Amino acid sequence: MKALRFDRHGKPDVLFVANQPALGATPGIAIVEMRAASINPSDVKNVAGRMSQTTLPRTPGRDYSGVVIDGPEQWIGREVWGSGGDTGSFSLAEAVAAYRAVEAGTPGRVVLTP
């Protein structure tokens, strides 16, 4: 799985794309394949070193939308959105591990798949 990473603080040029181990679902955790992810002010501050709790190396990003590709059977294929980070999995990657993916289905008029 590809992910945007940083292993030192600085300007945006410290970011790089790296291969990471594929994520796998565990009880209560779904794997969401990214369709879109936002960059928040906290992500910029995080990369710049302005958030003291940051551990390195790290993948930035919290907010995401995508499709559940692994997890409980009833979640598979569901389009979801959410804000991650609580699983240690962050959203500027090809997939994210999400606790509450099922709580945030997309409205019927929003389509995330091509």
Residue frames relative to the residue before (quaternion, step in Angstrom):
aa qw qx qy qz dx dy dz
M 1.0000 0.0000 0.0000 0.0000 0.00 0.00 0.00
K 0.3191 -0.7363 0.5637 0.1955 3.58 -0.97 0.85
A 0.0048 0.7852 -0.6183 0.0350 3.54 -1.11 0.80
L 0.4408 -0.6281 0.5636 0.3057 3.53 -1.22 0.56
R 0.0294 -0.8266 0.5604 -0.0431 3.60 -0.74 1.03
F 0.0280 -0.7445 0.6577 0.1112 3.50 -1.39 0.14
D 0.1718 -0.8001 0.5702 0.0729 3.55 -1.04 0.82
R 0.7317 0.1740 -0.1845 0.6327 3.53 1.36 0.32
H 0.5018 -0.6531 0.4772 0.3065 3.56 -1.19 0.47
G 0.3322 0.7376 -0.5515 0.2033 3.53 -1.22 0.51
K 0.7409 -0.3294 0.3102 0.4964 3.51 -1.23 -0.64
P 0.7422 -0.4276 0.2634 0.4437 3.62 -1.22 0.20
D 0.6019 0.5870 -0.3771 0.3885 3.62 1.10 -0.44
V 0.5517 0.5798 -0.4183 0.4295 3.64 1.23 0.05
L 0.5563 0.6055 -0.3861 0.4181 3.61 1.28 -0.21
F 0.0381 0.7827 -0.6199 0.0396 3.56 -1.10 0.74
V 0.4374 -0.6578 0.5399 0.2906 3.57 -1.26 0.41
A 0.0004 0.8042 -0.5924 0.0484 3.56 -0.86 1.01
N 0.4591 -0.6284 0.5434 0.3147 3.54 -1.24 0.47
Q 0.0915 -0.7796 0.6195 0.0076 3.53 -0.95 1.00
P 0.6118 -0.5342 0.4038 0.4211 3.62 -1.14 0.38
A 0.5354 -0.6100 0.4736 0.3420 3.57 -1.08 0.72
L 0.4234 -0.6945 0.5257 0.2490 3.55 -1.11 0.75
G 0.1262 -0.7760 0.6124 0.0828 3.56 -1.17 0.59
A 0.5224 -0.6461 0.4604 0.3125 3.55 -1.05 0.78
T 0.0969 -0.7373 0.6649 0.0698 3.52 -1.29 0.58
P 0.7078 -0.4350 0.2826 0.4796 3.64 -1.12 0.22
G 0.8315 0.1772 -0.1655 0.4998 3.57 -0.80 1.06
I 0.6938 0.4134 -0.2632 0.5278 3.61 1.27 -0.07
A 0.1553 -0.7679 0.6166 0.0769 3.54 -0.93 0.97
I 0.3233 -0.6983 0.5953 0.2310 3.55 -1.22 0.50
V 0.1427 -0.7989 0.5837 0.0241 3.54 -0.72 1.16
E 0.2998 -0.7243 0.5953 0.1763 3.56 -0.82 1.05
M 0.4623 -0.7241 0.4463 0.2506 3.56 -0.71 1.11
R 0.1167 -0.7340 0.6627 0.0914 3.51 -1.21 0.72
A 0.7778 -0.0794 0.0614 0.6204 3.57 1.15 -0.69
A 0.0041 -0.7673 0.6412 0.0010 3.55 -1.18 0.64
S 0.3435 -0.7468 0.5321 0.2026 3.55 -1.04 0.74
I 0.3024 -0.6761 0.6264 0.2429 3.51 -1.37 0.23
N 0.1673 -0.8112 0.5586 0.0431 3.54 -0.58 1.21
P 0.6645 -0.4775 0.3696 0.4402 3.59 -1.21 0.28
S 0.6299 0.5405 -0.3461 0.4374 3.61 1.02 -0.70
D 0.6060 0.5419 -0.3604 0.4575 3.61 1.10 -0.59
V 0.6485 0.5109 -0.3098 0.4716 3.57 0.97 -0.87
K 0.6606 0.4976 -0.3009 0.4749 3.59 0.95 -0.89
N 0.6206 0.5601 -0.3289 0.4393 3.56 1.04 -0.83
V 0.6786 0.4757 -0.2830 0.4829 3.58 0.84 -1.00
A 0.6839 0.4998 -0.2817 0.4506 3.59 0.99 -0.82
G 0.5180 -0.6628 0.4086 0.3543 3.60 1.25 -0.23
R 0.5042 0.6756 -0.4050 0.3540 3.56 1.23 0.37
M 0.6545 0.4312 -0.3267 0.5282 3.61 1.24 0.33
S 0.3740 -0.8041 0.4211 0.1904 3.56 -0.22 1.33
Q 0.6709 0.5233 -0.3108 0.4237 3.62 1.08 -0.55
T 0.4686 0.6975 -0.4359 0.3223 3.61 1.24 -0.13
T 0.1434 -0.7502 0.6401 0.0828 3.53 -1.03 0.92
L 0.2551 -0.7759 0.5641 0.1211 3.56 -1.07 0.77
P 0.5505 -0.1777 -0.8157 -0.0018 1.57 -2.15 1.28
R 0.1498 -0.8063 0.5717 0.0226 3.57 -1.22 0.52
T 0.2941 -0.6744 0.6436 0.2109 3.50 -1.37 0.47
P 0.3147 -0.7587 0.5298 0.2116 3.64 -0.67 0.95
G 0.6016 0.6023 -0.4224 0.3112 3.53 -1.37 0.05
R 0.0993 -0.7889 0.6051 0.0392 3.55 -1.07 0.82
D 0.7595 0.3862 -0.2174 0.4761 3.59 0.67 -1.07
Y 0.0521 0.8097 -0.5778 0.0882 3.56 -0.97 0.88
S 0.0539 -0.7213 0.6785 0.1279 3.49 -1.43 0.11
G 0.2083 0.7841 -0.5587 0.1722 3.53 -1.05 0.73
V 0.5232 -0.6085 0.5042 0.3191 3.52 -1.34 -0.36
V 0.4527 -0.6797 0.5081 0.2737 3.58 -0.91 0.94
I 0.0971 -0.8219 0.5609 0.0190 3.58 -0.71 1.11
D 0.7824 0.0974 -0.0727 0.6109 3.60 1.25 -0.24
G 0.4984 0.6206 -0.4916 0.3533 3.54 -1.06 0.77
P 0.7904 -0.2548 0.2026 0.5190 3.57 -1.19 -0.43
E 0.6462 -0.5800 0.3512 0.3503 3.55 -0.99 0.96
Q 0.6976 0.4902 -0.2889 0.4354 3.61 0.86 -0.92
W 0.6494 0.5134 -0.3195 0.4612 3.62 1.22 -0.26
I 0.5415 0.6600 -0.4030 0.3298 3.60 1.09 -0.66
G 0.8178 0.2253 -0.2010 0.4899 3.56 -0.90 1.02
R 0.5388 0.6354 -0.4044 0.3774 3.59 1.22 -0.16
E 0.3554 -0.7072 0.5714 0.2168 3.57 -0.98 0.89
V 0.0148 0.8182 -0.5681 0.0872 3.55 -0.73 1.12
W 0.1182 -0.7393 0.6497 0.1317 3.51 -1.37 0.14
G 0.1474 0.8019 -0.5713 0.0935 3.55 -1.17 0.39
S 0.3945 -0.6610 0.5733 0.2806 3.50 -1.37 -0.23
G 0.1939 -0.8369 0.5083 0.0609 3.54 -0.46 1.22
G 0.3847 0.7218 -0.5395 0.2000 3.47 -1.27 -0.52
D 0.6402 0.5494 -0.3407 0.4150 3.59 1.04 -0.65
T 0.6727 0.4492 -0.3041 0.5032 3.62 1.22 -0.26
G 0.5265 -0.6105 0.4200 0.4166 3.59 1.27 -0.15
S 0.6091 0.5104 -0.3379 0.5043 3.54 1.34 0.17
F 0.1308 -0.8242 0.5497 0.0363 3.57 -0.69 1.05
S 0.6184 -0.6866 0.3013 0.2355 3.52 -1.12 0.83
L 0.6127 0.5306 -0.3942 0.4333 3.64 1.09 -0.15
A 0.5041 0.5741 -0.4283 0.4825 3.49 0.72 1.31
E 0.6653 -0.5077 0.3603 0.4120 3.56 -1.26 0.12
A 0.7943 0.0456 -0.0221 0.6054 3.59 1.21 -0.45
V 0.1645 -0.7630 0.6175 0.0970 3.54 -1.29 0.44
A 0.3664 -0.6749 0.5883 0.2532 3.57 -1.19 0.62
A 0.0386 -0.8360 0.5455 -0.0443 3.58 -0.69 1.09
Y 0.4099 -0.7050 0.5302 0.2322 3.57 -0.95 0.94
R 0.8413 0.2475 -0.0686 0.4757 3.54 0.66 -1.14
A 0.1629 0.8296 -0.5212 0.1166 3.57 1.08 0.63
V 0.6878 0.5004 -0.3059 0.4278 3.59 0.89 -0.82
E 0.6181 0.5643 -0.3511 0.4199 3.60 1.15 -0.37
A 0.7710 0.3476 -0.1540 0.5108 3.57 1.21 -0.33
G 0.0748 0.8081 -0.5765 0.0950 3.57 0.64 1.08
T 0.5177 -0.6425 0.4586 0.3300 3.56 -1.12 0.56
P 0.5594 -0.5562 0.4689 0.3974 3.60 -1.16 0.45
G 0.6519 -0.5708 0.3409 0.3648 3.58 -1.06 0.70
R 0.6940 0.4884 -0.2930 0.4404 3.60 1.02 -0.63
V 0.6232 0.5027 -0.3446 0.4901 3.61 1.25 -0.17
V 0.0876 -0.7996 0.5939 0.0159 3.57 -0.74 1.08
L 0.2060 -0.8122 0.5385 0.0886 3.57 -0.68 1.09
T 0.6639 0.4926 -0.3116 0.4686 3.58 1.17 -0.42
P 0.5526 -0.6379 0.4194 0.3344 3.59 -1.05 0.73
